[in-house]
Amino acid sequence: MKKRNKGLYYYIRNITRLRGKRGLNLTQDPVPNLIMKIDVTRGSDNRLQIYADIGVSAV
């Protein structure tokens, strides 16, 4: 079983495009404008760079 990273993802600019969707597919949908995640383990720096690389404007 693959562990899923949980977090809160917010869309501000594209909310009308994504309202009502049940899932997120980054190959078709835009990246979130804001991601909030609490990380109590090491390795957060790598994840922050990944979010920046895909274009998330705020984490």
N, C-alpha and C positions, 0 to 999 in steps of 0.2 A: 504494500500500500504506500502510495506516495504522499508525503506530508505536504499540506498546502500552507502557504504563508497567508496568514489572515491580517487584514488591515482595513482601514477605512479609506475608500477611494471617492474623491469628489470631482464632479464635472461641473464647471462653471460656464465655460464658453460653448460647450456642445450639449448642454442639458436637454434641449428639445430633441436632438437627434437620438439620444440614448434613453430617454424616459420610457419606462415600461419594459425595458430589456431585462432578462433574467440572468444573463451571463455576459462576460467580456471576452472578446476575441481581438487581440491586438493586431492581428493580420488584417482585420477589416475595420475595427473601431479605433477612434482616436485615443491617445493616451490620456489618463486622468490629468486634471490641472493641479490637484493637490492629493497627496497621499499621507495619511497619518498612521503610524505604526509604532508600537512599543516593543522594543527589542531588549531583552534581558540577557542576551548571550553575546559572545564576541563575534566579530565578523560584519558588523553593521556597515563599516566603511565600504566594503565591496558592494553591498546592496545599494547604498546611496549612489555610487557611481553608475550602477546599472540603470537606476531611475533617471539619472541625469542624461545618460546616453540615449534613452528612448524618448526624451523630450518632456518629462514631467517638470513643470515649472516650480513646484514647491513640494518639499518632503518634510 
